[in-house]
């Protein structure tokens, strides 16, 4: 559930970024100013949007890194649990084998 929330916020941020870009482009092209002023504004907006894109990318990278760390920790937990289960199974098998040998020996001594 937390992953869906993070994905939704990432999608929302992407939508805001794209919407901001589209709005800025429309405003720049419809504004009554010289071509040089328009180009300067486009450059400034490009720099701003690049910074916003880098921030969004860094946030996404941090989220992915956090999820990967959590997944590694969970995998280690599952591995440890599996090891405990395996050792318990081996112990029970050895005990059953020993009991079977005792029963076989007792049966053989009763036949003699």
Steps between C-alpha positions, in 0.01 A plus 500: 500500500786738582653425159178609328505828696860567395419413139194729506704790638766440233231498232351818644840674500555394141158639408575829673833523319348429158207734567735774612709453188198520271360806680833678492544430128153629416548812713835576341377466145185702555666783694544833315877541517802492277656178375814564701302538822304185420819304436646625829187392687511162328860457612412597857203265508717226354750543779221500761335194352832320476552563871150374578557191285828429677329536838221265394753249367700516823183442704406204282852359532484535878165319507631217283806470720283484813280230346807301391645521850171384649481211252857393585414504870185295440693251288755459779217446750341236276836330453553488877150360553563240231825398668322452833231288334762293316697435819183398687408264217845344505480457877160331476622275219805393700279431802256295291790305347642426843159384629456280192841339560408433864167348400669285233759382753231421757298307240809306392587408859143378566518272194822338617 
